[in-house]
Structures are given as structure tokens and as C-alpha cells.
Amino acid sequence: MSKLLGGLAANELAGFILVLARVTPLFFVAPLFSSSLIPPRVRGVVAVGIAIGLTPVALRGQHVPSQALPLAELVIEGMLVGFAFAFALAVLMAALESAGAIVDVVSGFSYGALINPLNGEQAAVMSRFYSLFGTLIFLVIGGDAWTLRGLGRTFDLVPLTDGPKLGSLVGGAEHVFSTVFTAAIEIAAPVLVALLVTDVAFGVVSRVVPQLNVFAVGFPTKVAVALLVVAASLPFVANFVSDQLSSSVGAALGALRVG
């Protein structure tokens, strides 16, 4: 009886380690979960709590090897699965920040760079704004719940004792990464078009009225136009974030297949 209990305890402990290995990449890569505003100790406690909650589900019908070498291999594979899933979500925020960076360069906001509180890196005004706005929408639409449900679904696609199909995993990561620039252009397109029209208008004015100091008038005008168009396009950005979140989770789960 004691041997049976000891075997069950060892299997649950090994399973918990594997689940924690798959959960941990969320707190390094995934939006919100990896925010520098959350202290590392708090992130560690939350990761352990999520792993404890998912362990009974992930261990259903699974027998985890207790030997060190096979367990270490499964830990690496679990971290790879967790990183691939978190990477698909991180691309969404990367697209938003890239769109903000494009708007900053075109409108002139890039002259005043500040610190982004979400990742601690230097960023200009619109890049920070899009990052914060995307995080807000992520919370409002229940992105954290989407993330946890998607993570739980990975244990059905790739059980603890199996590894992912690397070809599908790498192909999915490449596809997701290739969409960053396209998504950024889509988000920033209204502002880019408005500022292009503004530049053309000032070019015509400078030809008609050469006495006018276009550079003195143009900069504040472009800033005002950029702010107005950004404010008008925010509802569409919110819909974009909602749609992209569901497609990112679906793409991440579609790339995970048992090898």
C-alpha cells in the first residue's frame, strides 16, 4: 500500500513539474502575464497556482517517467510547447507596438521617447499608447481566460508524455511571425493615409503661398491630425485585437500536434 501511494505521489510530482514547465513561458513571453509591472515573485506564485490547478487535468490517464533523463527531455518539450503558445499571443502585442512605432515616426512623436511601463523598454508616445490600449482590450474581452483555456487545450493536443511535431511547430511560428508587419500596417493605415494627405496638402500650399513657413505650421498640424485619426480608429483597433486574439489562439493550437 505504501509503495502504491509513493508511486502515485511521485507521478503527481513529476506531472506537476511538467505542467509548470509548460506554464512558465507564459510569464516570460505572453502579453499581460509577462508584464514588468507584476513583480517576479508574484508571477512565480501565480505560475505555481495555475500549474497546481492544471495538473489533475493534464495527468488524466498519463504515467510520467520518474527517471531523471526522460523527465528532463519532457520538461524541455513542455517548455517548447508553452513557448510556442505564448509566442503566438505575444505577436499580437508586437503588432500593436509596431503600429504605434510607425505612427510615431510618421507623425513626429518619435522625438519624445519615454519608458513603456509594460515591458520597461524605451518607446515613443503612440507606441506606448497602443501597447496600453491593447492590454486594456485584452483584459476587457477576457484575454487572460482565453489564454488559460488555450493552455489547458494544449494538454489534449500534446499530452505530458508526448512531444510536439517540430515541423508543424516551426511552420506555425514562422507564419505567425510573418503577420506582424502586415497587422501593424493594417492598424496604422488610417493614420498613414491621413498624414499622407496632410503632407500633400502642405506641399500644394507651399507652392501656392511660398511666404508661408510650412515647417512651423506643418508639425503641430500633423500631430493634431494623427491624434484625431487615432482616436477615431480606436473602436476598429479594439475589434482587431478581439479577432486576432481568437485567431492567434487557434493558430497556436493548430500548430501543436503530437509527433
N, C-alpha and C positions, 0 to 999 in steps of 0.2 A: 504493500500500500504506500509506504513512504517513497519507494522508488518511482511509483506511478505519479505521485504528487510532485516529486522532484523533477521528473521528466516534463510534466505539464508546466511547472514554473519555469524551467529552462526554455521551453518552447515559447512561452509568452514573453519572456525577457528578450530572447533573440528576435521575436516578431516585433516587439516594441522598438528595438534598435533599428530594424529595417524600416519601420514606418517613420521613425524620427529622421532617418537619412533621407527619406523621400519628402518629408515636410520641410526640412531645414532650408533648401534652396529658395522657398517662398520668401523667407526673411532676408535674403540677400539680393533677390532679383525682382520679385513681383511687386507691382505698384501697391502702395499703402503699407503692405506688410514690411517692406524694406525701407520705409521712411526713416531718415535720420532723426526725426522728431521723437520717435519711440526709442527709449533707452535700450541698449543691448540686453540688459538683464531682463527687462520686461518682454522683449522679443523671445528670449530664451524660455522664459516661463510659459508664454503663450504657445510656443512651438511644442514644448513638452505636453501641455494640456491638450492640444489638438492631436498629438500622437497617441496619447492615452485614450482619447475618445475614438480614434480610428482603428486602434489595434484589434479589438474584438471583431470588427467587420473584416479587416484585412486578413486575419488569421483563420477565418472560417474555412475549414477543410484543408488547411495548409500545415505542413510539417517542416519547420525551419531547421536546417542543419546546425548543430551546436559546435562543430569543428571551426577553428579559427580561420583557416584559409577559405573554405567555401562561404563562410559568413562574411568575410571581408569582401569577396567578389560580389556577393549580393548587395552589400552596403554600397559599393561603387555603382552598381547598376541602378540601385534605388535612387541614389543622388543624381544619376544621369537622367532618369525619368522625371524626377522632381524639377531639375534644372530646365529640361525641355518644356515642361508645362509652364513653369514660371516665366521662361523666356518669351513664350507666345503672348503672355499678358503684358510683359514689360515693353514689348514692341508698340503696344497701343499708346502708352505714355511717351515713348520715344517719338512717335509720330506727332503727338501734340506739341512736345517741346521743340521739335524740328520746325513745325509750322510757325510757332512763336518766334523762333530764331530767324526764319525767313522774313516775317513781318518786321522784326526789329531792324534787320539790315536795310530793307526797302524803305521803311518809314523814318529811319534815323534814330530809333530808340537804342540802337546798339552802342551809342556813345556813352550811355549811362548804365553800366553793368553793375548788378547787385548780386547778393548771395541768395541762391534758391534754398529756402528752408527745408524743402522736402529731401534734397539729396546733398546739401552742403556745398554744391558747386557754384561757380560764378555763372550768372546768366543775366541777360538784359530783361527789361520790364515785361514785354509781351511774352517772352519765353516763360518767365515766372508765372505770369497771369494764366496762360494756357495750362501750365502744369497744375496750378492750384485749382483751376476750374475743372480740369479733367478729374482730379482727385475728388472734388466735391460731387461731381456727377457719378463717379464710381461708387461713392457711398450712398447717394440718393437712390440709385437704381438697384442697390443690393449687390454690388460687385464683390464684396467680401464673401457673401453667401454663395454667389456663383463660383467663386474661386474654390471654396471649401467643398462644394458639391462636385465640381470638376475633379478636384484632387481625390475625393473618395471614389469617383468613377474610374480613375486610373488603376485602382486595385482590381477592378473587374477585367480591364483590358490587359494589364500586365500584373499578374499575381506576384506576391512577395518572392516566391521561389523561382520565378522566370525572369528572363531579361527581354528588353525591347528589341525589335528588329532595327538594327542600326541604319540600314539603308533608308527605310521609311522615316526614321527619326531625323537623320541628317537632311533628307529631302524636304521634310516638313519645316525644319528650321530655316533652310535656305529660302523656301517660299515665303515664310512669314517675314524674314528679314528683308526680302526684296520689295515688300509692300510698304516699307517705312517712308521712302521718299514720295511714292505715289500718294499715300494717305496725307502726308504733310502738304503736298501741293493742293490736294482737294480741299483741305481745311483752310489754307491761306489764299485760295483762289479769289474769293470776293475782294479781299483787301488788295491783292496784287493787281486785279483789273481796275479797281477804283484809283489806286495810286498811279497806274499807267495812264489812265485818262487824265488825272490831275497833272502829270508831267507833260503830256501832250498839250493840254490847255495852257500851261505856263510857257511852253515853247512858242505857241502861237502868239500869246500876249507879249512875250519878249521881242518878237519880230515886229508886232504892230506898234508897241509902245516901248521903244528901246531905252527911254529915260527911266523906266520903272526898274527898281532893284529887285529882280526876281528871286535872287538868293535869300534876301532878307524876308521876303513875303512867303516864299515857297516852303521853307522849312516848317514854320508853325501851321501853315495850311495843310501840308501833308500829314502832320501829326494829328490835326483835328479830323481830317478825312479818315485816317486809319482808325482812330478811336470810334468814330461814328459807325464805320462799316463793321468793325469787330463787335460792337455792341449789338448791331442788327443781326449779325450772323451767329450769335451765341446759341439761340434755340436749335439751329441746324447742327452746330457742333455737339450739342447735348444728344441729339438723335444719332449723330455719327458715333459718339462714344458708346451709346447703348447697343447699336447694331454691331460695332466692331468687337465689343466685349463678347457677345454671344458667338460671333464668327471665330474669334481668337480661341475661345474655349473649345469650340467644335474642331478647329484646325489642330489644336494641341492634342485632343483626344483621338482625332483621326490618324495622327502620325504615330501613335503608340500602338504597336502591335507586338504580339508575342513572337519572338524569334524561334 
